[in-house]
C-alpha cells in the first residue's frame, strides 16, 4: 500500500498593489527593497504574494533602478 504525503494547507497571499491604488516606481527604494532577497535576487511571486501583472512591473522597476545606480546589483 502506498502512503500519500499529508497535504499542507496554507493561505493564499493577495497582491498588495491590487488592494491599494498606488503604483510601483523605481524611485521608491523602500518599496523595491522589500521584493529583493538578502543576496540581491528578485523574490518570486510565490514568496512575495503578488499577481503576475504587478510582479512583472516590480521586476522591471528593480532592473531600471539597478541600471541607474539607485539600487545595488549585489547586496553586501
PDB file of N, H, CA, C and O in Angstrom:
ATOM      1  N   UNK A   1       0.826  -1.176   0.000  1.00  0.00           N
ATOM      2  CA  UNK A   1       0.000   0.000   0.000  1.00  0.00           C
ATOM      3  C   UNK A   1       0.878   1.251   0.000  1.00  0.00           C
ATOM      4  O   UNK A   1       1.842   1.338   0.761  1.00  0.00           O
ATOM      5  N   UNK A   2       0.548   2.198  -0.839  1.00  0.00           N
ATOM      6  H   UNK A   2      -0.235   2.127  -1.456  1.00  0.00           H
ATOM      7  CA  UNK A   2       1.322   3.424  -0.950  1.00  0.00           C
ATOM      8  C   UNK A   2       0.712   4.486  -0.049  1.00  0.00           C
ATOM      9  O   UNK A   2      -0.482   4.779  -0.110  1.00  0.00           O
ATOM     10  N   UNK A   3       1.574   5.054   0.791  1.00  0.00           N
ATOM     11  H   UNK A   3       2.544   4.816   0.841  1.00  0.00           H
ATOM     12  CA  UNK A   3       1.107   6.121   1.676  1.00  0.00           C
ATOM     13  C   UNK A   3       1.247   7.454   0.972  1.00  0.00           C
ATOM     14  O   UNK A   3       2.268   7.725   0.341  1.00  0.00           O
ATOM     15  N   UNK A   4       0.242   8.273   1.075  1.00  0.00           N
ATOM     16  H   UNK A   4      -0.588   8.053   1.587  1.00  0.00           H
ATOM     17  CA  UNK A   4       0.303   9.599   0.482  1.00  0.00           C
ATOM     18  C   UNK A   4       0.856  10.579   1.496  1.00  0.00           C
ATOM     19  O   UNK A   4       0.665  10.432   2.703  1.00  0.00           O
ATOM     20  N   UNK A   5       1.548  11.587   0.976  1.00  0.00           N
ATOM     21  H   UNK A   5       1.704  11.706  -0.004  1.00  0.00           H
ATOM     22  CA  UNK A   5       2.059  12.635   1.847  1.00  0.00           C
ATOM     23  C   UNK A   5       0.894  13.494   2.329  1.00  0.00           C
ATOM     24  O   UNK A   5      -0.043  13.754   1.573  1.00  0.00           O
ATOM     25  N   UNK A   6       0.948  13.930   3.569  1.00  0.00           N
ATOM     26  H   UNK A   6       1.708  13.719   4.183  1.00  0.00           H
ATOM     27  CA  UNK A   6      -0.123  14.820   4.026  1.00  0.00           C
ATOM     28  C   UNK A   6      -0.041  16.157   3.299  1.00  0.00           C
ATOM     29  O   UNK A   6       1.045  16.701   3.097  1.00  0.00           O
ATOM     30  N   UNK A   7      -1.192  16.673   2.913  1.00  0.00           N
ATOM     31  H   UNK A   7      -2.074  16.231   3.077  1.00  0.00           H
ATOM     32  CA  UNK A   7      -1.232  17.938   2.190  1.00  0.00           C
ATOM     33  C   UNK A   7      -1.089  19.085   3.174  1.00  0.00           C
ATOM     34  O   UNK A   7      -1.726  19.114   4.227  1.00  0.00           O
ATOM     35  N   UNK A   8      -0.237  20.028   2.803  1.00  0.00           N
ATOM     36  H   UNK A   8       0.280  20.005   1.948  1.00  0.00           H
ATOM     37  CA  UNK A   8      -0.034  21.203   3.633  1.00  0.00           C
ATOM     38  C   UNK A   8      -0.995  22.276   3.133  1.00  0.00           C
ATOM     39  O   UNK A   8      -0.918  22.708   1.984  1.00  0.00           O
ATOM     40  N   UNK A   9      -1.879  22.687   3.991  1.00  0.00           N
ATOM     41  H   UNK A   9      -1.942  22.336   4.925  1.00  0.00           H
ATOM     42  CA  UNK A   9      -2.857  23.692   3.622  1.00  0.00           C
ATOM     43  C   UNK A   9      -2.372  25.024   4.148  1.00  0.00           C
ATOM     44  O   UNK A   9      -2.267  25.226   5.358  1.00  0.00           O
ATOM     45  N   UNK A  10      -2.081  25.923   3.243  1.00  0.00           N
ATOM     46  H   UNK A  10      -2.166  25.759   2.260  1.00  0.00           H
ATOM     47  CA  UNK A  10      -1.620  27.254   3.614  1.00  0.00           C
ATOM     48  C   UNK A  10      -2.652  28.280   3.204  1.00  0.00           C
ATOM     49  O   UNK A  10      -3.760  27.931   2.795  1.00  0.00           O
ATOM     50  N   UNK A  11      -2.297  29.516   3.311  1.00  0.00           N
ATOM     51  H   UNK A  11      -1.398  29.800   3.643  1.00  0.00           H
ATOM     52  CA  UNK A  11      -3.219  30.556   2.890  1.00  0.00           C
ATOM     53  C   UNK A  11      -2.653  31.267   1.676  1.00  0.00           C
ATOM     54  O   UNK A  11      -1.437  31.384   1.528  1.00  0.00           O
ATOM     55  N   UNK A  12      -3.521  31.736   0.819  1.00  0.00           N
ATOM     56  H   UNK A  12      -4.510  31.642   0.939  1.00  0.00           H
ATOM     57  CA  UNK A  12      -3.120  32.429  -0.404  1.00  0.00           C
ATOM     58  C   UNK A  12      -2.858  33.884  -0.083  1.00  0.00           C
ATOM     59  O   UNK A  12      -3.732  34.589   0.422  1.00  0.00           O
ATOM     60  N   UNK A  13      -1.649  34.329  -0.381  1.00  0.00           N
ATOM     61  H   UNK A  13      -0.939  33.757  -0.791  1.00  0.00           H
ATOM     62  CA  UNK A  13      -1.329  35.742  -0.188  1.00  0.00           C
ATOM     63  C   UNK A  13      -1.982  36.528  -1.311  1.00  0.00           C
ATOM     64  O   UNK A  13      -2.028  36.075  -2.455  1.00  0.00           O
ATOM     65  N   UNK A  14      -2.476  37.686  -0.983  1.00  0.00           N
ATOM     66  H   UNK A  14      -2.438  38.054  -0.054  1.00  0.00           H
ATOM     67  CA  UNK A  14      -3.090  38.507  -2.017  1.00  0.00           C
ATOM     68  C   UNK A  14      -2.163  39.664  -2.376  1.00  0.00           C
ATOM     69  O   UNK A  14      -1.344  40.098  -1.566  1.00  0.00           O
ATOM     70  N   UNK A  15      -2.305  40.146  -3.581  1.00  0.00           N
ATOM     71  H   UNK A  15      -2.970  39.794  -4.239  1.00  0.00           H
ATOM     72  CA  UNK A  15      -1.440  41.195  -4.107  1.00  0.00           C
ATOM     73  C   UNK A  15      -1.728  42.514  -3.392  1.00  0.00           C
ATOM     74  O   UNK A  15      -2.874  42.960  -3.330  1.00  0.00           O
ATOM     75  N   UNK A  16      -0.693  43.121  -2.862  1.00  0.00           N
ATOM     76  H   UNK A  16       0.237  42.759  -2.912  1.00  0.00           H
ATOM     77  CA  UNK A  16      -0.824  44.390  -2.139  1.00  0.00           C
ATOM     78  C   UNK A  16      -1.187  45.511  -3.106  1.00  0.00           C
ATOM     79  O   UNK A  16      -1.942  46.418  -2.758  1.00  0.00           O
ATOM     80  N   UNK A  17      -0.647  45.445  -4.319  1.00  0.00           N
ATOM     81  H   UNK A  17      -0.034  44.707  -4.601  1.00  0.00           H
ATOM     82  CA  UNK A  17      -0.857  46.505  -5.287  1.00  0.00           C
ATOM     83  C   UNK A  17      -2.257  46.479  -5.886  1.00  0.00           C
ATOM     84  O   UNK A  17      -2.759  47.514  -6.325  1.00  0.00           O
ATOM     85  N   UNK A  18      -2.897  45.305  -5.910  1.00  0.00           N
ATOM     86  H   UNK A  18      -2.489  44.464  -5.554  1.00  0.00           H
ATOM     87  CA  UNK A  18      -4.282  45.222  -6.386  1.00  0.00           C
ATOM     88  C   UNK A  18      -5.243  45.773  -5.339  1.00  0.00           C
ATOM     89  O   UNK A  18      -6.272  46.354  -5.684  1.00  0.00           O
ATOM     90  N   UNK A  19      -4.915  45.595  -4.069  1.00  0.00           N
ATOM     91  H   UNK A  19      -4.079  45.123  -3.788  1.00  0.00           H
ATOM     92  CA  UNK A  19      -5.778  46.090  -2.993  1.00  0.00           C
ATOM     93  C   UNK A  19      -5.750  47.610  -2.915  1.00  0.00           C
ATOM     94  O   UNK A  19      -6.793  48.259  -2.829  1.00  0.00           O
ATOM     95  N   UNK A  20      -4.554  48.164  -2.945  1.00  0.00           N
ATOM     96  H   UNK A  20      -3.707  47.637  -3.014  1.00  0.00           H
ATOM     97  CA  UNK A  20      -4.387  49.611  -2.808  1.00  0.00           C
ATOM     98  C   UNK A  20      -4.071  50.216  -4.165  1.00  0.00           C
ATOM     99  O   UNK A  20      -3.493  49.554  -5.027  1.00  0.00           O
ATOM    100  N   UNK A  21      -4.438  51.435  -4.348  1.00  0.00           N
ATOM    101  H   UNK A  21      -4.908  51.973  -3.648  1.00  0.00           H
ATOM    102  CA  UNK A  21      -4.256  52.103  -5.634  1.00  0.00           C
ATOM    103  C   UNK A  21      -2.973  52.932  -5.670  1.00  0.00           C
ATOM    104  O   UNK A  21      -3.028  54.133  -5.934  1.00  0.00           O
ATOM    105  N   UNK A  22      -1.824  52.313  -5.411  1.00  0.00           N
ATOM    106  H   UNK A  22      -1.779  51.337  -5.197  1.00  0.00           H
ATOM    107  CA  UNK A  22      -0.566  53.019  -5.585  1.00  0.00           C
ATOM    108  C   UNK A  22       0.293  52.247  -6.574  1.00  0.00           C
ATOM    109  O   UNK A  22       0.125  51.040  -6.754  1.00  0.00           O
ATOM    110  N   UNK A  23       1.196  52.945  -7.198  1.00  0.00           N
ATOM    111  H   UNK A  23       1.332  53.925  -7.052  1.00  0.00           H
ATOM    112  CA  UNK A  23       1.963  52.388  -8.296  1.00  0.00           C
ATOM    113  C   UNK A  23       3.405  52.132  -7.876  1.00  0.00           C
ATOM    114  O   UNK A  23       3.930  52.797  -6.983  1.00  0.00           O
ATOM    115  N   UNK A  24       4.031  51.173  -8.520  1.00  0.00           N
ATOM    116  H   UNK A  24       3.605  50.632  -9.245  1.00  0.00           H
ATOM    117  CA  UNK A  24       5.435  50.859  -8.276  1.00  0.00           C
ATOM    118  C   UNK A  24       6.276  51.834  -9.089  1.00  0.00           C
ATOM    119  O   UNK A  24       5.994  52.087 -10.260  1.00  0.00           O
ATOM    120  N   UNK A  25       7.313  52.380  -8.454  1.00  0.00           N
ATOM    121  H   UNK A  25       7.542  52.174  -7.502  1.00  0.00           H
ATOM    122  CA  UNK A  25       8.184  53.315  -9.142  1.00  0.00           C
ATOM    123  C   UNK A  25       9.628  52.998  -8.761  1.00  0.00           C
ATOM    124  O   UNK A  25       9.907  52.614  -7.625  1.00  0.00           O
ATOM    125  N   UNK A  26      10.536  53.157  -9.707  1.00  0.00           N
ATOM    126  H   UNK A  26      10.310  53.468 -10.630  1.00  0.00           H
ATOM    127  CA  UNK A  26      11.944  52.841  -9.443  1.00  0.00           C
ATOM    128  C   UNK A  26      12.570  53.800  -8.439  1.00  0.00           C
ATOM    129  O   UNK A  26      13.615  53.492  -7.866  1.00  0.00           O
ATOM    130  N   UNK A  27      11.955  54.951  -8.219  1.00  0.00           N
ATOM    131  H   UNK A  27      11.106  55.201  -8.685  1.00  0.00           H
ATOM    132  CA  UNK A  27      12.492  55.932  -7.276  1.00  0.00           C
ATOM    133  C   UNK A  27      12.177  55.573  -5.829  1.00  0.00           C
ATOM    134  O   UNK A  27      12.837  56.064  -4.913  1.00  0.00           O
ATOM    135  N   UNK A  28      11.185  54.730  -5.614  1.00  0.00           N
ATOM    136  H   UNK A  28      10.649  54.331  -6.357  1.00  0.00           H
ATOM    137  CA  UNK A  28      10.766  54.331  -4.270  1.00  0.00           C
ATOM    138  C   UNK A  28      11.614  53.129  -3.820  1.00  0.00           C
ATOM    139  O   UNK A  28      11.209  51.979  -3.985  1.00  0.00           O
ATOM    140  N   UNK A  29      12.772  53.409  -3.260  1.00  0.00           N
ATOM    141  H   UNK A  29      13.100  54.344  -3.126  1.00  0.00           H
ATOM    142  CA  UNK A  29      13.738  52.364  -2.889  1.00  0.00           C
ATOM    143  C   UNK A  29      13.234  51.518  -1.722  1.00  0.00           C
ATOM    144  O   UNK A  29      13.504  50.317  -1.675  1.00  0.00           O
ATOM    145  N   UNK A  30      12.516  52.114  -0.791  1.00  0.00           N
ATOM    146  H   UNK A  30      12.296  53.089  -0.829  1.00  0.00           H
ATOM    147  CA  UNK A  30      11.990  51.361   0.357  1.00  0.00           C
ATOM    148  C   UNK A  30      11.040  50.256  -0.104  1.00  0.00           C
ATOM    149  O   UNK A  30      11.082  49.138   0.408  1.00  0.00           O
ATOM    150  N   UNK A  31      10.195  50.575  -1.060  1.00  0.00           N
ATOM    151  H   UNK A  31      10.161  51.484  -1.476  1.00  0.00           H
ATOM    152  CA  UNK A  31       9.238  49.602  -1.577  1.00  0.00           C
ATOM    153  C   UNK A  31       9.945  48.520  -2.380  1.00  0.00           C
ATOM    154  O   UNK A  31       9.646  47.336  -2.228  1.00  0.00           O
ATOM    155  N   UNK A  32      10.872  48.920  -3.226  1.00  0.00           N
ATOM    156  H   UNK A  32      11.114  49.882  -3.349  1.00  0.00           H
ATOM    157  CA  UNK A  32      11.593  47.966  -4.073  1.00  0.00           C
ATOM    158  C   UNK A  32      12.433  47.003  -3.235  1.00  0.00           C
ATOM    159  O   UNK A  32      12.529  45.819  -3.558  1.00  0.00           O
ATOM    160  N   UNK A  33      13.036  47.505  -2.165  1.00  0.00           N
ATOM    161  H   UNK A  33      12.957  48.466  -1.902  1.00  0.00           H
ATOM    162  CA  UNK A  33      13.926  46.662  -1.363  1.00  0.00           C
ATOM    163  C   UNK A  33      13.177  45.539  -0.643  1.00  0.00           C
ATOM    164  O   UNK A  33      13.800  44.552  -0.250  1.00  0.00           O
ATOM    165  N   UNK A  34      11.874  45.660  -0.462  1.00  0.00           N
ATOM    166  H   UNK A  34      11.368  46.461  -0.782  1.00  0.00           H
ATOM    167  CA  UNK A  34      11.082  44.583   0.156  1.00  0.00           C
ATOM    168  C   UNK A  34      10.984  43.361  -0.742  1.00  0.00           C
ATOM    169  O   UNK A  34      10.765  42.250  -0.259  1.00  0.00           O
ATOM    170  N   UNK A  35      11.144  43.558  -2.049  1.00  0.00           N
ATOM    171  H   UNK A  35      11.322  44.460  -2.442  1.00  0.00           H
ATOM    172  CA  UNK A  35      10.978  42.474  -3.013  1.00  0.00           C
ATOM    173  C   UNK A  35      12.304  41.964  -3.551  1.00  0.00           C
ATOM    174  O   UNK A  35      12.344  41.336  -4.609  1.00  0.00           O
ATOM    175  N   UNK A  36      13.402  42.233  -2.825  1.00  0.00           N
ATOM    176  H   UNK A  36      13.369  42.743  -1.965  1.00  0.00           H
ATOM    177  CA  UNK A  36      14.725  41.734  -3.182  1.00  0.00           C
ATOM    178  C   UNK A  36      15.254  40.932  -1.998  1.00  0.00           C
ATOM    179  O   UNK A  36      15.140  41.365  -0.851  1.00  0.00           O
ATOM    180  N   UNK A  37      15.832  39.764  -2.276  1.00  0.00           N
ATOM    181  H   UNK A  37      15.925  39.413  -3.208  1.00  0.00           H
ATOM    182  CA  UNK A  37      16.344  38.912  -1.210  1.00  0.00           C
ATOM    183  C   UNK A  37      17.631  39.483  -0.632  1.00  0.00           C
ATOM    184  O   UNK A  37      18.148  40.487  -1.120  1.00  0.00           O
ATOM    185  N   UNK A  38      18.138  38.845   0.396  1.00  0.00           N
ATOM    186  H   UNK A  38      17.718  38.029   0.793  1.00  0.00           H
ATOM    187  CA  UNK A  38      19.376  39.304   1.035  1.00  0.00           C
ATOM    188  C   UNK A  38      20.585  39.124   0.115  1.00  0.00           C
ATOM    189  O   UNK A  38      21.607  39.786   0.295  1.00  0.00           O
ATOM    190  N   UNK A  39      20.471  38.230  -0.869  1.00  0.00           N
ATOM    191  H   UNK A  39      19.640  37.692  -1.016  1.00  0.00           H
ATOM    192  CA  UNK A  39      21.548  38.021  -1.833  1.00  0.00           C
ATOM    193  C   UNK A  39      21.413  38.919  -3.058  1.00  0.00           C
ATOM    194  O   UNK A  39      22.278  38.898  -3.934  1.00  0.00           O
ATOM    195  N   UNK A  40      20.343  39.704  -3.131  1.00  0.00           N
ATOM    196  H   UNK A  40      19.641  39.720  -2.420  1.00  0.00           H
ATOM    197  CA  UNK A  40      20.172  40.641  -4.234  1.00  0.00           C
ATOM    198  C   UNK A  40      19.286  40.142  -5.349  1.00  0.00           C
ATOM    199  O   UNK A  40      19.188  40.793  -6.389  1.00  0.00           O
ATOM    200  N   UNK A  41      18.633  38.996  -5.164  1.00  0.00           N
ATOM    201  H   UNK A  41      18.714  38.468  -4.319  1.00  0.00           H
ATOM    202  CA  UNK A  41      17.761  38.446  -6.208  1.00  0.00           C
ATOM    203  C   UNK A  41      16.326  38.930  -6.005  1.00  0.00           C
ATOM    204  O   UNK A  41      15.909  39.222  -4.885  1.00  0.00           O
ATOM    205  N   UNK A  42      15.587  39.010  -7.097  1.00  0.00           N
ATOM    206  H   UNK A  42      15.926  38.772  -8.007  1.00  0.00           H
ATOM    207  CA  UNK A  42      14.188  39.410  -7.039  1.00  0.00           C
ATOM    208  C   UNK A  42      13.379  38.235  -6.494  1.00  0.00           C
ATOM    209  O   UNK A  42      13.512  37.109  -6.974  1.00  0.00           O
ATOM    210  N   UNK A  43      12.539  38.499  -5.487  1.00  0.00           N
ATOM    211  H   UNK A  43      12.431  39.414  -5.097  1.00  0.00           H
ATOM    212  CA  UNK A  43      11.720  37.443  -4.899  1.00  0.00           C
ATOM    213  C   UNK A  43      10.652  36.974  -5.878  1.00  0.00           C
ATOM    214  O   UNK A  43      10.143  37.766  -6.671  1.00  0.00           O
ATOM    215  N   UNK A  44      10.317  35.710  -5.826  1.00  0.00           N
ATOM    216  H   UNK A  44      10.730  35.067  -5.181  1.00  0.00           H
ATOM    217  CA  UNK A  44       9.330  35.149  -6.733  1.00  0.00           C
ATOM    218  C   UNK A  44       7.914  35.524  -6.312  1.00  0.00           C
ATOM    219  O   UNK A  44       7.681  35.999  -5.201  1.00  0.00           O
ATOM    220  N   UNK A  45       6.987  35.301  -7.216  1.00  0.00           N
ATOM    221  H   UNK A  45       7.176  34.914  -8.119  1.00  0.00           H
ATOM    222  CA  UNK A  45       5.575  35.577  -6.938  1.00  0.00           C
ATOM    223  C   UNK A  45       5.063  34.739  -5.777  1.00  0.00           C
ATOM    224  O   UNK A  45       4.271  35.202  -4.957  1.00  0.00           O
ATOM    225  N   UNK A  46       5.525  33.511  -5.724  1.00  0.00           N
ATOM    226  H   UNK A  46       6.168  33.134  -6.390  1.00  0.00           H
ATOM    227  CA  UNK A  46       5.069  32.592  -4.682  1.00  0.00           C
ATOM    228  C   UNK A  46       5.424  33.115  -3.297  1.00  0.00           C
ATOM    229  O   UNK A  46       4.649  32.959  -2.353  1.00  0.00           O
ATOM    230  N   UNK A  47       6.580  33.729  -3.174  1.00  0.00           N
ATOM    231  H   UNK A  47       7.209  33.855  -3.941  1.00  0.00           H
ATOM    232  CA  UNK A  47       7.034  34.242  -1.882  1.00  0.00           C
ATOM    233  C   UNK A  47       6.465  35.626  -1.602  1.00  0.00           C
ATOM    234  O   UNK A  47       6.019  35.901  -0.488  1.00  0.00           O
ATOM    235  N   UNK A  48       6.479  36.501  -2.607  1.00  0.00           N
ATOM    236  H   UNK A  48       6.841  36.278  -3.512  1.00  0.00           H
ATOM    237  CA  UNK A  48       6.030  37.877  -2.389  1.00  0.00           C
ATOM    238  C   UNK A  48       4.518  37.994  -2.328  1.00  0.00           C
ATOM    239  O   UNK A  48       3.998  38.878  -1.647  1.00  0.00           O
ATOM    240  N   UNK A  49       3.796  37.113  -3.033  1.00  0.00           N
ATOM    241  H   UNK A  49       4.219  36.395  -3.586  1.00  0.00           H
ATOM    242  CA  UNK A  49       2.337  37.135  -3.000  1.00  0.00           C
ATOM    243  C   UNK A  49       1.716  38.100  -3.985  1.00  0.00           C
ATOM    244  O   UNK A  49       0.542  38.443  -3.843  1.00  0.00           O
ATOM    245  N   UNK A  50       2.458  38.547  -4.974  1.00  0.00           N
ATOM    246  H   UNK A  50       3.411  38.268  -5.090  1.00  0.00           H
ATOM    247  CA  UNK A  50       1.928  39.479  -5.958  1.00  0.00           C
ATOM    248  C   UNK A  50       1.277  38.742  -7.119  1.00  0.00           C
ATOM    249  O   UNK A  50       1.550  37.566  -7.360  1.00  0.00           O
ATOM    250  N   UNK A  51       0.408  39.456  -7.834  1.00  0.00           N
ATOM    251  H   UNK A  51       0.186  40.411  -7.638  1.00  0.00           H
ATOM    252  CA  UNK A  51      -0.166  38.894  -9.052  1.00  0.00           C
ATOM    253  C   UNK A  51       0.879  39.005 -10.166  1.00  0.00           C
ATOM    254  O   UNK A  51       1.891  39.686 -10.001  1.00  0.00           O
ATOM    255  N   UNK A  52       0.639  38.345 -11.284  1.00  0.00           N
ATOM    256  H   UNK A  52      -0.183  37.792 -11.418  1.00  0.00           H
ATOM    257  CA  UNK A  52       1.613  38.299 -12.378  1.00  0.00           C
ATOM    258  C   UNK A  52       1.882  39.689 -12.948  1.00  0.00           C
ATOM    259  O   UNK A  52       3.026  40.031 -13.248  1.00  0.00           O
ATOM    260  N   UNK A  53       0.844  40.474 -13.095  1.00  0.00           N
ATOM    261  H   UNK A  53      -0.085  40.196 -12.851  1.00  0.00           H
ATOM    262  CA  UNK A  53       0.973  41.819 -13.669  1.00  0.00           C
ATOM    263  C   UNK A  53       1.903  42.690 -12.826  1.00  0.00           C
ATOM    264  O   UNK A  53       2.807  43.334 -13.358  1.00  0.00           O
ATOM    265  N   UNK A  54       1.679  42.706 -11.519  1.00  0.00           N
ATOM    266  H   UNK A  54       0.945  42.182 -11.088  1.00  0.00           H
ATOM    267  CA  UNK A  54       2.476  43.561 -10.645  1.00  0.00           C
ATOM    268  C   UNK A  54       3.867  42.979 -10.391  1.00  0.00           C
ATOM    269  O   UNK A  54       4.807  43.731 -10.137  1.00  0.00           O
ATOM    270  N   UNK A  55       4.012  41.669 -10.453  1.00  0.00           N
ATOM    271  H   UNK A  55       3.249  41.058 -10.659  1.00  0.00           H
ATOM    272  CA  UNK A  55       5.335  41.057 -10.299  1.00  0.00           C
ATOM    273  C   UNK A  55       6.237  41.456 -11.461  1.00  0.00           C
ATOM    274  O   UNK A  55       7.415  41.749 -11.257  1.00  0.00           O
ATOM    275  N   UNK A  56       5.697  41.470 -12.679  1.00  0.00           N
ATOM    276  H   UNK A  56       4.740  41.232 -12.845  1.00  0.00           H
ATOM    277  CA  UNK A  56       6.475  41.912 -13.839  1.00  0.00           C
ATOM    278  C   UNK A  56       6.867  43.376 -13.691  1.00  0.00           C
ATOM    279  O   UNK A  56       7.991  43.759 -14.013  1.00  0.00           O
ATOM    280  N   UNK A  57       5.943  44.185 -13.208  1.00  0.00           N
ATOM    281  H   UNK A  57       5.030  43.873 -12.947  1.00  0.00           H
ATOM    282  CA  UNK A  57       6.199  45.620 -13.019  1.00  0.00           C
ATOM    283  C   UNK A  57       7.302  45.835 -11.977  1.00  0.00           C
ATOM    284  O   UNK A  57       8.191  46.663 -12.178  1.00  0.00           O
ATOM    285  N   UNK A  58       7.247  45.097 -10.871  1.00  0.00           N
ATOM    286  H   UNK A  58       6.524  44.425 -10.708  1.00  0.00           H
ATOM    287  CA  UNK A  58       8.265  45.211  -9.823  1.00  0.00           C
ATOM    288  C   UNK A  58       9.640  44.817 -10.363  1.00  0.00           C
ATOM    289  O   UNK A  58      10.624  45.517 -10.127  1.00  0.00           O
ATOM    290  N   UNK A  59       9.709  43.693 -11.091  1.00  0.00           N
ATOM    291  H   UNK A  59       8.909  43.124 -11.283  1.00  0.00           H
ATOM    292  CA  UNK A  59      10.981  43.229 -11.639  1.00  0.00           C
ATOM    293  C   UNK A  59      11.565  44.263 -12.605  1.00  0.00           C
ATOM    294  O   UNK A  59      12.772  44.508 -12.603  1.00  0.00           O
ATOM    295  N   UNK A  60      10.712  44.861 -13.422  1.00  0.00           N
ATOM    296  H   UNK A  60       9.732  44.661 -13.423  1.00  0.00           H
ATOM    297  CA  UNK A  60      11.165  45.871 -14.380  1.00  0.00           C
ATOM    298  C   UNK A  60      11.700  47.106 -13.661  1.00  0.00           C
ATOM    299  O   UNK A  60      12.734  47.651 -14.047  1.00  0.00           O
ATOM    300  N   UNK A  61      11.000  47.548 -12.619  1.00  0.00           N
ATOM    301  H   UNK A  61      10.160  47.105 -12.306  1.00  0.00           H
ATOM    302  CA  UNK A  61      11.422  48.741 -11.876  1.00  0.00           C
ATOM    303  C   UNK A  61      12.717  48.489 -11.102  1.00  0.00           C
ATOM    304  O   UNK A  61      13.538  49.397 -10.968  1.00  0.00           O
ATOM    305  N   UNK A  62      12.911  47.282 -10.596  1.00  0.00           N
ATOM    306  H   UNK A  62      12.244  46.544 -10.704  1.00  0.00           H
ATOM    307  CA  UNK A  62      14.164  46.931  -9.910  1.00  0.00           C
ATOM    308  C   UNK A  62      15.328  46.998 -10.890  1.00  0.00           C
ATOM    309  O   UNK A  62      16.397  47.514 -10.567  1.00  0.00           O
ATOM    310  N   UNK A  63      15.107  46.468 -12.097  1.00  0.00           N
ATOM    311  H   UNK A  63      14.239  46.048 -12.360  1.00  0.00           H
ATOM    312  CA  UNK A  63      16.164  46.480 -13.114  1.00  0.00           C
ATOM    313  C   UNK A  63      16.509  47.896 -13.546  1.00  0.00           C
ATOM    314  O   UNK A  63      17.676  48.209 -13.782  1.00  0.00           O
ATOM    315  N   UNK A  64      15.495  48.757 -13.652  1.00  0.00           N
ATOM    316  H   UNK A  64      14.547  48.502 -13.460  1.00  0.00           H
ATOM    317  CA  UNK A  64      15.745  50.161 -14.006  1.00  0.00           C
ATOM    318  C   UNK A  64      16.545  50.848 -12.902  1.00  0.00           C
ATOM    319  O   UNK A  64      17.492  51.581 -13.187  1.00  0.00           O
ATOM    320  N   UNK A  65      16.168  50.613 -11.636  1.00  0.00           N
ATOM    321  H   UNK A  65      15.398  50.018 -11.404  1.00  0.00           H
ATOM    322  CA  UNK A  65      16.867  51.232 -10.506  1.00  0.00           C
ATOM    323  C   UNK A  65      18.313  50.757 -10.434  1.00  0.00           C
ATOM    324  O   UNK A  65      19.202  51.536 -10.090  1.00  0.00           O
ATOM    325  N   UNK A  66      18.556  49.500 -10.750  1.00  0.00           N
ATOM    326  H   UNK A  66      17.834  48.867 -11.029  1.00  0.00           H
ATOM    327  CA  UNK A  66      19.928  48.983 -10.767  1.00  0.00           C
ATOM    328  C   UNK A  66      20.734  49.640 -11.879  1.00  0.00           C
ATOM    329  O   UNK A  66      21.885  50.024 -11.666  1.00  0.00           O
ATOM    330  N   UNK A  67      20.147  49.773 -13.052  1.00  0.00           N
ATOM    331  H   UNK A  67      19.212  49.461 -13.224  1.00  0.00           H
ATOM    332  CA  UNK A  67      20.835  50.367 -14.194  1.00  0.00           C
ATOM    333  C   UNK A  67      21.206  51.824 -13.929  1.00  0.00           C
ATOM    334  O   UNK A  67      22.263  52.282 -14.361  1.00  0.00           O
ATOM    335  N   UNK A  68      20.344  52.552 -13.221  1.00  0.00           N
ATOM    336  H   UNK A  68      19.485  52.180 -12.870  1.00  0.00           H
ATOM    337  CA  UNK A  68      20.590  53.954 -12.908  1.00  0.00           C
ATOM    338  C   UNK A  68      21.439  54.141 -11.647  1.00  0.00           C
ATOM    339  O   UNK A  68      21.647  55.271 -11.206  1.00  0.00           O
ATOM    340  N   UNK A  69      21.922  53.062 -11.075  1.00  0.00           N
ATOM    341  H   UNK A  69      21.753  52.144 -11.433  1.00  0.00           H
ATOM    342  CA  UNK A  69      22.766  53.055  -9.865  1.00  0.00           C
ATOM    343  C   UNK A  69      22.051  53.617  -8.635  1.00  0.00           C
ATOM    344  O   UNK A  69      22.696  54.142  -7.727  1.00  0.00           O
ATOM    345  N   UNK A  70      20.752  53.511  -8.606  1.00  0.00           N
ATOM    346  H   UNK A  70      20.229  53.084  -9.344  1.00  0.00           H
ATOM    347  CA  UNK A  70      19.992  53.904  -7.422  1.00  0.00           C
ATOM    348  C   UNK A  70      19.943  52.737  -6.441  1.00  0.00           C
ATOM    349  O   UNK A  70      19.922  52.931  -5.225  1.00  0.00           O
ATOM    350  N   UNK A  71      19.926  51.531  -6.986  1.00  0.00           N
ATOM    351  H   UNK A  71      19.943  51.374  -7.974  1.00  0.00           H
ATOM    352  CA  UNK A  71      19.819  50.309  -6.193  1.00  0.00           C
ATOM    353  C   UNK A  71      20.970  49.388  -6.581  1.00  0.00           C
ATOM    354  O   UNK A  71      21.258  49.250  -7.770  1.00  0.00           O
ATOM    355  N   UNK A  72      21.645  48.745  -5.607  1.00  0.00           N
ATOM    356  H   UNK A  72      21.411  48.856  -4.642  1.00  0.00           H
ATOM    357  CA  UNK A  72      22.823  47.933  -5.947  1.00  0.00           C
ATOM    358  C   UNK A  72      22.451  46.584  -6.595  1.00  0.00           C
ATOM    359  O   UNK A  72      21.390  46.024  -6.318  1.00  0.00           O
ATOM    360  N   UNK A  73      23.330  46.086  -7.448  1.00  0.00           N
ATOM    361  H   UNK A  73      24.191  46.541  -7.673  1.00  0.00           H
ATOM    362  CA  UNK A  73      23.154  44.762  -8.028  1.00  0.00           C
ATOM    363  C   UNK A  73      23.381  43.686  -6.982  1.00  0.00           C
ATOM    364  O   UNK A  73      22.630  42.715  -6.900  1.00  0.00           O
ATOM    365  N   UNK A  74      24.434  43.869  -6.177  1.00  0.00           N
ATOM    366  H   UNK A  74      25.045  44.658  -6.244  1.00  0.00           H
ATOM    367  CA  UNK A  74      24.809  42.895  -5.149  1.00  0.00           C
ATOM    368  C   UNK A  74      24.750  43.575  -3.791  1.00  0.00           C
ATOM    369  O   UNK A  74      25.333  44.640  -3.587  1.00  0.00           O
ATOM    370  N   UNK A  75      24.040  42.946  -2.871  1.00  0.00           N
ATOM    371  H   UNK A  75      23.566  42.081  -3.037  1.00  0.00           H
ATOM    372  CA  UNK A  75      23.939  43.489  -1.512  1.00  0.00           C
ATOM    373  C   UNK A  75      25.047  42.854  -0.682  1.00  0.00           C
ATOM    374  O   UNK A  75      25.174  41.630  -0.639  1.00  0.00           O
ATOM    375  N   UNK A  76      25.844  43.682  -0.026  1.00  0.00           N
ATOM    376  H   UNK A  76      25.741  44.676  -0.061  1.00  0.00           H
ATOM    377  CA  UNK A  76      26.960  43.155   0.760  1.00  0.00           C
ATOM    378  C   UNK A  76      26.576  43.028   2.213  1.00  0.00           C
ATOM    379  O   UNK A  76      27.390  42.599   3.032  1.00  0.00           O
TER     380      UNK A  76
END
